[in-house]
Amino acid sequence: MVSVREFKPEDAAQASVVFFESFKTYLKERMETDAPRPAEYTENLMRYTINEDCESISFVAEEDGRIVGCITVNLALKRGLGCLVRIGVMPGNAGKGIGKMLFRAADDFWKKRQTRKVRTCVSSINPGALKFYESCGFHVEATLKDHFFPGVDEHQLALFY
Ligand SMILES: CC(C)(COP(=O)(O)OP(=O)(O)OC[C@H]1O[C@@H](n2cnc3c(N)ncnc32)[C@H](O)[C@@H]1OP(=O)(O)O)[C@@H](O)C(=O)NCCC(=O)NCCS
């Protein structure tokens, strides 16, 4: 059974693999690294932080002691503006509702904190993720041409509460 819980530092090595393998499914030769990031790198990105301006949190989906999905989100506290920083589900586990479970954990986090709006972005070469975000309530607010890669547009997505 898959369950979702808050990220712990000891999850970092597995989380690195989840992000590497899941992003590779659509980035392919555009990946910046040819191996998962070191655990310390991922721990720095995913660990819980809070200051007067920003709260950042990550959740993982776990099945039989294995991390099969991860999400990192934050909230600019004075602005009520959230960001879904990144989400990934292990390719063999995609399409089973795990992404939605991770989104729900983030959604609870935002709802408990008077969030106004959440933003994220998705590449035009990743239509499956766009469908996923739309199923979570996001809509395309703008499209940036030739953004991170030549010839690849980037959709800016918004979810209003
Ligand atoms: C995008 C991603 C996180 C979705 O996670 P998932 O566990 O596969 O998604 P779920 O099974 O929870 O699906 C939730 C909804 O999204 C839709 N969806 C998910 N992937 C889809 C796809 N490839 N094509 C069409 N619809 C898709 C599902 O149909 C489902 O719709 P419903 O709730 O109306 O039934 C996952 O596929 C992934 O890790 N992709 C690679 C990494 C990535 O693209 N990250 C985002 C970068 S911007």
The ligand as a Gaussian input file, in Angstrom:
#p B3LYP/6-31G(d) Opt

LIG

0 1
 C        3.433000      13.960000     -13.821000
 C        3.478000      12.875000     -12.745000
 C        4.007000      13.461000     -11.436000
 C        2.027000      12.366000     -12.530000
 O        2.038000      11.398000     -11.487000
 P        1.160000      10.079000     -11.635000
 O        1.264000       9.323000     -10.365000
 O        1.572000       9.377000     -12.887000
 O       -0.290000      10.705000     -11.842000
 P       -1.675000      10.126000     -11.266000
 O       -1.734000       8.651000     -11.524000
 O       -1.844000      10.580000      -9.853000
 O       -2.718000      10.839000     -12.204000
 C       -3.525000      11.914000     -11.763000
 C       -4.303000      12.455000     -12.938000
 O       -3.398000      12.956000     -13.944000
 C       -3.628000      12.319000     -15.191000
 N       -2.353000      11.976000     -15.809000
 C       -1.187000      11.661000     -15.173000
 N       -0.226000      11.363000     -16.069000
 C       -0.798000      11.483000     -17.284000
 C       -0.331000      11.279000     -18.620000
 N        0.938000      10.897000     -18.871000
 N       -1.185000      11.485000     -19.635000
 C       -2.470000      11.870000     -19.407000
 N       -2.990000      12.076000     -18.157000
 C       -2.154000      11.881000     -17.125000
 C       -4.344000      11.019000     -14.841000
 O       -5.148000      10.615000     -15.913000
 C       -5.152000      11.371000     -13.620000
 O       -6.360000      12.000000     -13.999000
 P       -7.710000      11.823000     -13.115000
 O       -7.367000      12.255000     -11.696000
 O       -8.683000      12.707000     -13.789000
 O       -8.009000      10.361000     -13.176000
 C        4.360000      11.656000     -13.180000
 O        3.869000      11.103000     -14.370000
 C        5.824000      11.989000     -13.349000
 O        6.608000      11.831000     -12.421000
 N        6.227000      12.436000     -14.554000
 C        7.659000      12.699000     -14.831000
 C        8.188000      13.861000     -14.032000
 C        7.421000      15.115000     -14.349000
 O        6.953000      15.318000     -15.465000
 N        7.299000      15.983000     -13.338000
 C        6.639000      17.260000     -13.522000
 C        7.584000      18.183000     -14.209000
 S        6.825000      19.747000     -14.525000

